[in-house]
Structures are given as structure tokens and as C-alpha cells.
Amino acid sequence: MTLYYTLVFGLLMAEMALFMLLLVPLPFSAKRKIFTFISESPVIAKLQYWMKITFFFILILFVDSLNRVYRVQLEVMAAHEHAVKGNAAAVMGSERLEVQARKFYSQRNMYLCGFTLFLSLILNRTYVMILEVMRLEDKLRAYEGTSQNTKESEKLAVAGKPGELAALKKKLEKKEQDLENLQKQAEQLNKAYSELSDKYAATQNDGESRKAR
């Protein structure tokens, strides 16, 4: 694996770790402090700016890997055509192994860049949704009178607006359901990447055994 794809792999691992940290259950006050720091920190803002540039280059790598997969697939199809016509030697031995290896490397790079970009979108959406859920929880606490700064007069005023309170509860439940769906998508993404890694390891072992022969 080349240096830049190794860096992409490291970024993917960092995204997976960050996503798991976002899903860790924390007290509401602690979570609010953490997300307030992230939203207001100038260092985090600069980091997000550079990460956008990084993901732009990863997008270029993804498009390049798609192009490579397409070209290798054409070579595989051409090799099979030669085999059908009787030139079976053209697809045997080291040439066939090289074409298959190039095909696998191209697909691996495509999946690696694609999963990294997809997980970045999930992280961004999860972060925004958590902020929205926290704002809704603040409003809900204020309407229900659970906030320490809520006065008794405000409780009486809210008592005349049951429809607004029910709408806030419904909206909060919807956001929580969306977060659960994102968590399921991330688990499927991790499972798919694990299967791809196992396939890559098996291909490497198969290639070494053939060379040993």
C-alpha cells in the first residue's frame, strides 16, 4: 500500500474511533460542554478547514481508483476473449496473476476511499443531529420546568400549550431514531470493511503460495 493510501486508511480508522466516541452515552451537562468547546474552538475550526481540503484530495483518489478498476476490468475481459479464441496461454501464469492482483488493488483502493468519504458524511450529519437533539432537550427541559432557572410562572404559561410540548417530544424522538439509523449504517460499514480486509489478506496469502511454487 502506497503512502497516501496508508494515510487514507489511518484517517478511516480515526473516523471510526471518533464515531464511536460520539455514540458514547454521557451526562447531558458534560455532553453540552464538550460540544460547546468543539463549536467555539478556533483550533477545531482550522482543523475542519484542513480536513475539507484533505477530503477533496481523497475524492480525487476515489475517482482515480474508479478509473483504474474500469481499465483493469477491460483487461480482464480482453484476456477472457483471448482464452475463448484459443490463446489460453495469454491468461495463464504470471500474467493472469498480475492482472488479478491489479484488479484487487484497484478495488481495495476504491473501497478504502469510498468508505472514508461516506463515513465523513455520516460523522458530519451525526454531529449536526446531536447538536439539534441537545437544543431540543434544552427547550423540552424549559417547557417541562426541569431546568433550574425555570420559574413557576413559566410553568403555568406552558401548561396552556400542550400541543407545542407534544410537537417538541415528537421531534426529539425522530432525531433519536435518525441517530439509531446512522449507528446501524456505521456498523454495516465496519462489517463491510472487515470483510474486505479478510479478502485482501486471503489474496496476499494465495499470491505468496503461488510464488513459492
C-alpha positions as CSV (number, residue, x, y, z in Angstrom):
1,M,0.0,0.0,0.0
2,T,1.4,3.4,-1.0
3,L,2.0,6.2,1.5
4,Y,-1.1,8.2,0.6
5,Y,-3.4,5.2,0.8
6,T,-1.8,4.4,4.1
7,L,-2.7,7.9,5.3
8,V,-6.3,7.4,4.0
9,F,-6.5,4.1,5.9
10,G,-5.3,5.9,9.1
11,L,-7.9,8.6,8.5
12,L,-10.6,5.9,8.2
13,M,-9.6,4.4,11.5
14,A,-9.6,7.8,13.1
15,E,-13.1,8.4,11.8
16,M,-14.4,5.1,13.1
17,A,-12.9,5.9,16.5
18,L,-14.5,9.4,16.5
19,F,-17.8,8.0,15.5
20,M,-17.8,5.5,18.4
21,L,-16.9,8.4,20.8
22,L,-19.9,10.4,19.5
23,L,-22.1,7.4,20.4
24,V,-20.7,7.1,24.0
25,P,-23.6,7.9,26.5
26,L,-22.6,10.9,28.6
27,P,-24.4,13.1,31.1
28,F,-26.3,16.0,29.4
29,S,-24.2,18.7,31.1
30,A,-20.9,17.0,30.1
31,K,-22.0,16.5,26.5
32,R,-23.1,20.1,26.2
33,K,-19.7,21.3,27.5
34,I,-17.8,19.1,25.0
35,F,-19.9,20.1,22.0
36,T,-19.8,23.8,23.0
37,F,-16.0,23.6,23.1
38,I,-15.9,21.9,19.7
39,S,-18.3,24.5,18.2
40,E,-16.4,27.5,19.6
41,S,-12.8,26.4,19.5
42,P,-10.7,28.2,16.8
43,V,-8.3,25.2,16.6
44,I,-11.1,22.9,15.8
45,A,-12.3,25.3,13.1
46,K,-8.9,25.3,11.5
47,L,-8.7,21.5,11.7
48,Q,-12.1,21.3,10.0
49,Y,-10.9,23.6,7.2
50,W,-7.8,21.4,6.5
51,M,-9.9,18.3,6.7
52,K,-12.2,19.6,3.9
53,I,-9.1,20.0,1.7
54,T,-8.0,16.5,2.7
55,F,-11.3,15.0,1.7
56,F,-11.2,16.8,-1.6
57,F,-7.9,15.0,-2.4
58,I,-9.4,11.7,-1.2
59,L,-12.3,12.4,-3.6
60,I,-9.7,12.7,-6.4
61,L,-8.1,9.4,-5.3
62,F,-11.6,7.8,-5.3
63,V,-12.3,8.9,-8.9
64,D,-8.8,7.7,-10.0
65,S,-9.4,4.3,-8.4
66,L,-12.7,4.0,-10.2
67,N,-10.9,4.7,-13.5
68,R,-8.3,2.1,-12.6
69,V,-11.0,-0.5,-11.8
70,Y,-12.7,0.2,-15.1
71,R,-9.4,-0.2,-17.1
72,V,-8.4,-3.4,-15.3
73,Q,-11.9,-4.8,-15.9
74,L,-11.4,-4.2,-19.6
75,E,-8.1,-6.0,-19.5
76,V,-9.7,-9.0,-17.7
77,M,-12.5,-9.1,-20.3
78,A,-9.9,-8.9,-23.1
79,A,-7.9,-11.8,-21.6
80,H,-11.1,-13.9,-21.4
81,E,-11.8,-13.2,-25.0
82,H,-8.3,-14.4,-26.0
83,A,-8.9,-17.6,-23.9
84,V,-12.1,-18.3,-25.7
85,K,-10.4,-17.9,-29.1
86,G,-7.8,-20.5,-28.1
87,N,-5.0,-18.3,-26.8
88,A,-5.2,-19.8,-23.3
89,A,-1.5,-19.1,-22.7
90,A,-2.2,-15.4,-22.7
91,V,-4.2,-15.6,-19.5
92,M,-2.1,-18.2,-17.7
93,G,0.8,-18.0,-15.3
94,S,2.3,-14.7,-14.0
95,E,0.3,-12.5,-16.4
96,R,-3.0,-13.7,-15.1
97,L,-1.8,-13.4,-11.5
98,E,-0.6,-9.8,-12.2
99,V,-4.0,-8.8,-13.8
100,Q,-5.9,-10.3,-10.9
101,A,-3.7,-8.6,-8.4
102,R,-4.1,-5.2,-10.1
103,K,-7.8,-5.7,-10.1
104,F,-7.9,-6.4,-6.4
105,Y,-5.6,-3.5,-5.5
106,S,-7.8,-1.1,-7.6
107,Q,-11.0,-2.4,-5.9
108,R,-9.3,-2.2,-2.5
109,N,-8.3,1.5,-3.1
110,M,-11.8,2.3,-4.4
111,Y,-13.5,0.8,-1.3
112,L,-11.0,2.5,1.0
113,C,-11.5,5.9,-0.4
114,G,-15.3,5.4,-0.8
115,F,-15.8,4.2,2.8
116,T,-13.7,7.2,4.1
117,L,-15.8,9.7,2.2
118,F,-19.0,8.0,3.2
119,L,-18.1,7.9,6.9
120,S,-17.1,11.6,6.8
121,L,-20.6,12.4,5.7
122,I,-22.1,10.2,8.4
123,L,-19.9,11.9,11.0
124,N,-20.9,15.4,9.9
125,R,-24.6,14.5,9.9
126,T,-24.3,12.8,13.3
127,Y,-22.6,15.9,14.8
128,V,-25.3,18.2,13.4
129,M,-28.1,15.9,14.6
130,I,-26.6,15.6,18.1
131,L,-26.5,19.4,18.3
132,E,-30.1,19.6,17.3
133,V,-31.1,17.0,19.8
134,M,-29.3,18.9,22.6
135,R,-31.1,22.1,21.6
136,L,-34.4,20.3,21.7
137,E,-33.6,18.8,25.0
138,D,-32.9,22.3,26.4
139,K,-36.2,23.5,25.1
140,L,-38.0,20.5,26.5
141,R,-36.4,20.9,29.9
142,A,-37.5,24.6,29.9
143,Y,-41.1,23.7,28.9
144,E,-41.4,20.9,31.4
145,G,-39.9,23.0,34.2
146,T,-36.9,20.7,34.9
147,S,-34.4,23.5,34.3
148,Q,-33.0,25.1,37.4
149,N,-33.7,28.6,36.1
150,T,-37.4,27.9,35.2
151,K,-39.8,30.0,37.3
152,E,-43.3,28.9,38.4
153,S,-44.9,31.5,36.2
154,E,-43.3,30.0,33.1
155,K,-44.7,26.6,34.1
156,L,-48.2,28.0,34.2
157,A,-47.7,29.6,30.8
158,V,-46.5,26.4,29.3
159,A,-49.5,24.5,30.8
160,G,-51.7,26.2,28.3
161,K,-49.6,24.9,25.3
162,P,-49.8,21.1,25.4
163,G,-49.7,20.9,21.6
164,E,-46.3,22.7,21.4
165,L,-44.8,20.4,24.0
166,A,-46.1,17.3,22.2
167,A,-44.6,18.5,19.0
168,L,-41.2,19.0,20.6
169,K,-41.3,15.5,22.1
170,K,-42.2,14.0,18.7
171,K,-39.4,15.9,17.0
172,L,-36.9,14.7,19.7
173,E,-38.0,11.1,19.2
174,K,-37.5,11.5,15.4
175,K,-34.0,12.8,15.9
176,E,-33.1,9.9,18.2
177,Q,-34.4,7.4,15.6
178,D,-32.3,9.0,13.0
179,L,-29.2,8.6,15.2
180,E,-30.0,4.9,15.7
181,N,-30.3,4.5,11.9
182,L,-26.9,6.2,11.5
183,Q,-25.4,3.9,14.1
184,K,-26.7,0.8,12.2
185,Q,-25.2,2.2,8.9
186,A,-21.9,2.7,10.6
187,E,-21.9,-0.9,11.9
188,Q,-22.7,-2.2,8.4
189,L,-19.8,-0.1,7.1
190,N,-17.4,-1.5,9.7
191,K,-18.5,-5.1,8.8
192,A,-18.0,-4.5,5.1
193,Y,-14.5,-3.1,5.6
194,S,-13.6,-6.1,7.8
195,E,-14.8,-8.5,5.1
196,L,-12.7,-6.6,2.6
197,S,-9.6,-6.8,4.8
198,D,-10.1,-10.5,5.2
199,K,-10.4,-10.9,1.5
200,Y,-7.2,-8.9,0.9
201,A,-5.3,-11.0,3.5
202,A,-6.5,-14.2,1.8
203,T,-5.4,-12.9,-1.6
204,Q,-2.0,-12.0,-0.3
205,N,-1.5,-15.4,1.1
206,D,-2.7,-17.0,-2.1
207,G,-0.2,-14.9,-4.1
208,E,2.7,-15.8,-1.9
209,S,1.8,-19.5,-2.1
210,R,1.8,-19.4,-5.9
211,K,5.1,-17.6,-6.0
212,A,6.6,-20.3,-3.7
213,R,5.5,-22.9,-6.1
